[in-house]
Amino acid sequence: MTGHAIVVGGGIGGLATALALHRIGWRATVLERAPGLGEVGAGMSQAPNALRALAELGVEAEARAVGVPTYSTSNLRRPDGRYLQRARPGDTTPLLGLHRADLHRVLLDAVPGDWLHTDAAVTDVRQDGDQVTVTAGGTEYQADLVVGADGIRSAVRTRLWPDAASPRYLGRTAWLGVADVTGVTGDLTGSVTMGKGDLFLIHPVSRGRAYWALLTSERTAGVRYDDEKRTALALAGDWHEPVPGLIRATPDQAVIRTDIHELPPLSTYVRGRVALLGDAAHAMSPDRGQGAGHTLEDAVVLAHALATEPTVDAALGRYDAERRPRDQATARGARIDGARTASRAGQRVLAAMVRLVPAALWRKGIAPDGNPTWRWEPPKLPVVPPAR
């Protein structure tokens, strides 16, 4: 089965979906509301499951070329610098550290350029039998199905899932940055430091840069300060290096402040010939580092269903049945993990548990097949010449 899809959203999820459709011979129209295509945000890491999805999309090598190994899941530290567990390269599975913009560019370069439409904010989605019509930027587009990959504030979800709950604030906020590491001292191979109910994450992201994130509890969403960099230093400026060094090395205007939200579970990802994908379907806390990874998985599974099922309706039903339980289980686990590290008491318990785990058992748990999230294997896409 081949056809034409409208993909709403030109971020990582939308481009991954367009690329997956391209590989199975479908055509796609990608509608992005911004005037240009680009990715906001800072850094990320991709675990083995996400790398397998990228391989199925045909761009794993390109992603690895712009990323570097990060041992953040293996290097667990306290604010004074003590290691609760420490990575042993060659003995431990690294993740792939990336700048979000670099992964976005890899996907963008692989999607046909004439599929992409900017300044195309969606204002209406209508279904009529086997056709879906999308109005965006004053233009009407028709296709066999629509994929809403337009993020946590999805316009597609708002229009067709009016009963869905709004994104939920999780009582935590974060400062994000990418710093040039020239002159920064300390372990820059990737780490997570826990202390005082706060958490500091480091990922190297190539070309002499490192991504950092400082998470803390905040009762009210939207709280902002005139100098966010100074606020971050007030919280973690006396922690071990390279924590304060990375914050100081980040340009003041490049420090991003973001509140942590999740999307309450949806009862279905599919309404007629419209499907939700990525953050539009399952925006989650970042505590398991799986938001983008599960988005890549979604794209591969959706394309495989469209390539192997006899009808669009059957394919979307299968996509919902396969993806929703896994996505929502991971989102629930991420929320629990976040709540655990958001308090001093929870961190003390976690630190005690980590110290009691033998190093060999710890390394086994972070091997590529060490947990069910990482063990995911993508279906094989039947790559066919694309219809243009």
Beta strands, then each sheet from edge to edge (+ up, - down):
strand 1: 4-8
strand 2: 27-31
strand 3: 43-46
strand 4: 68-70
strand 5: 76-77
strand 6: 83-85
strand 7: 95-99
strand 8: 116-117
strand 9: 122-128
strand 10: 131-136
strand 11: 139-143
strand 12: 145-148
strand 13: 168-180
strand 14: 191-195
strand 15: 198-204
strand 16: 209-217
strand 17: 256-262
strand 18: 270-271
strand 19: 274-276
sheet 1: 8+ 2+ 1+ 12+ 19+ 18-
sheet 2: 3+ 7- 4+
sheet 3: 6+ 5- 14- 15+ 16- 13+ 17-
sheet 4: 9+ 10- 11+
end
